[in-house]
Amino acid sequence: MSSSSCMDSLSLLVVSAFLLFPTALFQLSNGGVTSSFIRKSEPSVDMPFDADVFQPPPGYNAPQQVRIMQGDHEGKAVIVSWVTPSEPGPRIVFYGMAEEKRRYKAHASSVTTYRFFDYSSGFIHHCLLKNLEHDTEYFYQIGIGESSRQFSFKTPPAVGPDVPYTFGIIGDLGQTYDSNETLSHYLANQRGQAVLFVGDLSYADDHPNHDNRRWDTFGRMIERSIAYQPWITTAGNHEIDFAPEIGEVAPFKPYKRRYRVPYKASQSTSPLWYSVKRASAYIIALSSYSAYGKYTPQYQWLQNELPKVNRTETPWLIVLVHSPLYNSYNYHYMEGETMRVQFESWFVEYKVDLVLSGHVHAYERSERVSNIAYNITNNDATPIPDPSAPVYITIGDGGNIEGLATNFTEPQPSYSAYREASFGHAILDIKNRTHAYYAWYRNHDGNAVLGDSVCFYNRYWGSNER
């Protein structure tokens, strides 16, 4: 896709936004744009346990909370996970390229349970399907008899520099009515082939004693997406589940038991930081809530990982981390500063294209800026335009129980390109090695009108971004 055609498409969409949704006005400031759109004022409320989207499938011990994750570094393997509530289910996954003929089977490598305070989990199964063909639809079946369930997924194309691919981007989802609306809008978009999820999933820890039943309801709610396409996840603060007052002192226990990632494939020593390749993208997930100072395992892993990225093979370099490094809301302001000091110079040196974050329950897109000159003894403490720097996107607007962040810092800083306190999701549509189209949708607009959109020019191959 040429730069002119990408910009023509963007111009048409901007005009359409004003024609179709004229009340979404904008305020110009010292920085970029602060949307004056006013979100409805109703509080976020978790859906009740008997909500339709939380109901388990029929049949005794039927598999539930089914989800898939990329199972290797290249995209030729898939981890299938599921929960059976009453007893360990059959460990076998039958799968194949035709719905009526599943020629292969794989056995779950682990079946585990855990306790959290007074909660006992169901039986959590993890099964690796490997040696899959690229760009191929597979059908898979778990369970037996009347309790068996069938799903499908499509593997990504083979890794390559001009392979188009489309990601959904979601963060801080939770399980409120707004959360369900966000997920429904993403599914209605029908373009995303995998989800980049930037942390804070169930928000179980916002309930008394970290009510882990909310991990189960969340798993059943998102099954309609995650059973069919992988969610590439990073952990947020609501995944820590550290509660010494009730005797729970093992951080990330529910998250690590439930959500398996292929961290060993990238020589990581922890599932909280890892990388995968998918089509033309190289995706690095980091942990804001694990040690990342010099000499720590995460620091050393990232130091070794970034030089491995071959931009002639995977031109798009994307980092997922929960706490934003740049943020102009008064909520969680500068909480990502220590990681910015530690890693920003690497992001600039290796020309990271995008850094995706959550944590702040609103939406913001930055300009390409860096603040790597500042060293405490000088006065260079202001971010400056930097064509080698990433765009920082905060998208912690999934709809969780804590509600929206509506308090902006004023005036809007120069590094902030667009910000809006609304719930929503985004789509990143990679066209080729040089261009990608990005669009953010606010929930209020449904799926027809954009809140924010831009063409990204690859930092390695097409740095003349306008």
N, C-alpha and C positions, 0 to 999 in steps of 0.2 A: 504494500500500500504506500503510495507516494505521500510526502509531507503535505502537498496541496490538497489531496483528496481527504486526508485525515482532518485537516483544518476546515475544509468545506463541510464535512460531516458535523464537526463540532459547531460551526457557525449556525448551521441549520437547526441543530438541537437547542442552541441557546435561544434563537428566535422562537422556536416552538414553545420553549418554557415560558417566555413572556406572554405569548399568545394564549396558551392554554391555562396558565396559572398566574395571572397578572398580580395577584396579591402577594406573591413571593418577591417583595421588593428588596433592594440591597442598600446598605449604608457603606459609603466609602470612608476610609479613615487613614491614619498614618501608615497603616499596613496595607492589607488587601481589602477583602470584602467581608463584612459581618452581615449575615442575612438578618432581615427584620421579620422573618416568618415567625409567628408565635404559635408554639405547640399548644395543644389543648392542655388545660391545667389539672385534669384528673390525676390522682396519684397512681403509681404502678402497684398492682395487686397480683400476687401469685394466684394462679388458677387453683381451684379446689381439687382435692385428690380424686373426686369423681368426675372431673372434666373428661370429655370424650377423648382428647388427645393423650390422656394418661392411661387409658384402659389397656390391660394386658390382652394378648391374643387368646382366643378360645382354645380349649383342649387342656388336658392334664399335662402339667410341666412343659407347656409349649415354650419354645425359645422366644425370648423377648430382648429388647434393647440391642437389636442386631446392628452392628456397625462394621465398616471396613476402613482400613488404613493402608497406605502404601507399605509394602513389606520388605523392600530392598532399596538400594540407592538409585537404581536405574528405571524403576517402574515396571518390572516384569514379575513382581510378586505382590500379593495382597494378604494382609492379616484380617481374618474374619473373627469377630468377637461377638459373644452373645451370653445371655444369662438364662439359666433355668431356675425357677423359684423353689422347687420342692426337693429335688435330688439331682445329682449329676446326670445330664442328658447324654444321649449317644454322642461320642466324640467325633463322629465322622461328618465331613462336609462332602457332598457329592456335587460335582461341577463339570461343566462342559460348554461347548460353543453353541449348542442347540438346546432349546428349551425342553424338547421332548426326549433328548438323548444326552444324559450326563455320563460321560465316559470315564471320568476320573474321580478319585476320592482322596481325601487327606484327613489325617487324624489330628485332633487338638493336641498341641504340645503341652498344654497346662490347663488344669481345672483348679481354680482356687476360690477360697472364701475369705472374708475378713470380718472382724468385729470392730465396731466403733461405738464406744460407750455401751448403750443398751440395744444397739442395732446389730443384727446379724445379716450379712448379705446373702443373696442367692449364690448359685454356683456359676462362676465367671469362667467362660471358656475362651481360649485363644487358639486359632488354627492358621497356619501359614500355607497359602497356596502359592507355589513357586513354579518357575520355568513357564510362565505364561507368554502368550504371543502379544506383541505390541498392537495397539489400535484394534482391539478385538473385543466383541461383546461376549461376556460369559454369564451363564445362568448357574445359580448355586442353590442347594437345598440343605437345610439343617432340620434336625428332628426326624421323628418316624411316625408313620401312621397318620391318624387324623390331626395330630399335633405338629406335623411337619410344616415347614414354611419355605417359600421359594422367593428368591430375589435375583437381581442381575446387576452387573457393573460393566463398564467398558475400560479397558486398560488404555493408558496414554499412548500416543504415537512414540516411535523411537526418538531418543534424544537427538536433537539437531538444531542448528542455528536459526533456521527459518521456519520452524514448525509452529503453526498457530495453535494457541491454546487459550482457554478462557477460565479464569478463576473467579469464584465468588469470594467476598471478604466480609466476615462477620466477627463481632467481638462483644463480650460482656452480655451474653444472651439472656440467661435466666429462664424463667418459666412463667412469666406473667401473660396477661392477654396481649400486651404489646410485643412480648417475645414471640408469641405464636403468630402475630401479624407479620413481624419481620421475616420469620422463616417461611410463612406462606407467600409473601411477596418475592422472596428469593426464588422459591420453587416455581412461581408463576413466570418468572423471567425466562426460564427454560434455556439459559445460555451457559450457566456455570457448569464446568465439568469436574471441578474439585473445589473444596472450600479451604481458604486460608483463614484459620480461626486464631484470633490473637489473645485468647485467654479469658478466664472467668466463665465457666460453663453453667453449673447447676444453681449456684448460690445457696446450696444446702446450709452453709455455715451462717447464713442470715436467719436461721431458725433455731429455736432452743436446742441446746446440746448438739448442734450441727446435724440436725435431723437428716440422716442418710437415706431415708425414704425418698427424699427429694432428689437424690442421685438416680433412683430408679424411675421416678416420674419423668425426669429430664431425659433419661435414656430412651424412654418410650415416646416422648414427644418428638425428638429429633430423628427417630428411626426412619421416618419417611424420606429423609434426605441422606443420612449417613450410612444407611444400608445399601445405597445405590451408588454413592460416590464418596471418595475419601475426604475426611476433614483432616487437614494437616495442622496440628494443634501445637500451641505453646501454653505453658501453665501461667495462670494469673494468681493474684493474691488470694482469691477465693478458692483456689485449689490447695492452699497450704494446709488448711484444716489442723492447725496446731492449737490444741486446747488443753493445756496442763491442768486447768481447773476441774476437768472431768476425766483426767488421767490419760489424755491422748497427746503424746509427745513425739510421735513419728510424723514429720511433715510430709504432705502430699500422699498420705496412705490411700484414700479412696481413688484419687486420680491415677496413681501409678498402678493400682490393681485393675482398674477398669479400662484405661486407655493405653494400649500398647503402641509403641513407635519403633521404627527400625534403627535405633541409635547406634547399635554396634556396627552397622554397615558403613558408618562414617567415622569409625574409630573413636566414638564418644564413650565415656565411661558412665554416662547417666542419661536416662530418658528425658531429662529436662532440657538438654541441648543436643542438637543433632542436625543433619542436613539430608536433603533428598534432591534428586534431579527429576524434573517432570517436563517433558517436551523441550522447550527452549529456555526453561527457567531453572535456576539453581536457588534453592530455598534453604535458608539457615534459620533455625529456631533457637532462640536464646532464652535464658531464665533470669528474670529480674529479681527473683527471690532466692537465688542461690549465689554463693560467693563467686565474684568475678574479678576480684583484685589480682594484682600481679602475683604469679606463681600458683594461683588456684587452678583446679582442673578445668573449669570453664574457660578461663583466660588462656591457658596453654592450648586447649583444644581449638579455640577460635584463631589463635595466632598461627597454628599449623593448618587450619582449614582454609582460610582465605587464599593463600597462595596456590591451593589446589584447583581453584575455580578456573576452568578453561573457557574464556569468553568467546572463543571461536567455535565452541561446542554448545555452551549454554550462555548466550549473551545477556540474559536478564538475571540479575543478581538481586534477590529479595530477602530481606531480614524480617523476621517476626519476633517481637518482644513486647511484653505486656505494658510496661510503664513507659510512656512517651518521653523521648529525649528532648523534644520541643513541644511546648504546650502553652497556650495563652488564656487558659481558663484559671480561675482561682481555686478550682478543685485539683488536688494532687499536683499543685504547681511546683515545679522543679524536683519532683521526686525521682525523675530519671537523670538528674544532673551527674551523679557519680558515675553512672554507666556512660553518659555522654563524654565525660572527661577521660574515661578509660578507653573507649572504643571509637569515638568519632573520627579520630585521625586515621584509623584503619578503614573506616567506611569511605572516607574521602580518597585515601591512597588507592584502594581497590575499586573505586568508582561504583559503589553500591547504587542501584537504581532507586529502590524504594525501601523505606523502613516503616513497617506497619505495626501499630500499637493499639491498645485499648485503654482500660483503666479509667479514663475520663469519660463520663457518660454523655457524650456529645460527639460532634463531628468537626474535624479540622484538617485542612491540607496546607502544608507549608510551601514556601518558595525553596529553591535550592540554595541553602546557606550553610556556612560552617562557622565555628567559633574556636578553631584549633590554634589560633595565634596566641590566645590568652594563656599566660603562665604565672599569674598572681602578681609578679613584680612589674608587669607592664600595664598599660591602660587599655589594651585591646580586648575589651570584654563584651563587645557588641558583635552579634552575628553579622557576617557580611555575605553578599552574593558569591557563590562558588559553583561554577559549572560542573565540577567533579563531585559535588555533594549529592546525597540522596534527596528525594522528596520525602518528607515525614508526614505520614497520614495517621491521624488518631481516629479510630472508628469504634469506640467503646459504647456504641449507641444501639445495642441489640434490643433493649427493652426491659432490663432487669428490675427487680423489686425496689432497688434504691432510687430509681427515678433519674431524671435528667439533670445534668450539670448546666445551669442557666446563668451562672455568674461569670462574666468575661473580665479579664484584665483590661483596663483602659489606660491610654489609648491602645488600639490594636497594634501590636508590634510589627515591624517591617518584615519579619520572617514569616508572618501568617498570611497566607494567600486567600483562604476562605474558611469561615467557621459558622457553625449553626447548631443550636441546641434542639435537635430533633432525633427521633429514633429512625433507624434505617439500615441499609446494607449497600455494598458496592460490588461492581463488576470490573475486573481487569481483563481486557480482551487483547492479548498479545497477537499482533499481526505477523511480524517477522523480526529479524534481528535488530531493526532500527526503530520500529514504531509499535506503540501500544495505545489503545483507547481505554480510558478510565471513566467510569460514571458512578456517582453516588445517588441513591434514591432515598428520599425521605418517605416514611410510612404513609404520611398523610396524602401523598400524591399517588398512592397505589403504584402501578408499574409504568405509567404512561409519561410522567413528567419528571425531569431530572432536577435534582437540587444543585449538583455540581458536576462538571465534566471537563476533561482536558485530554489532549494528546501528549503522551510521554515519548520522548526521544531517548533512545538507549544511551547510557553514559559511555559505553565502550565503542559502539558503532555509529551512533548518530547524535552527537552531543550538541548540535546547533538547535537547541530547543528555543521555541518562541513563546 
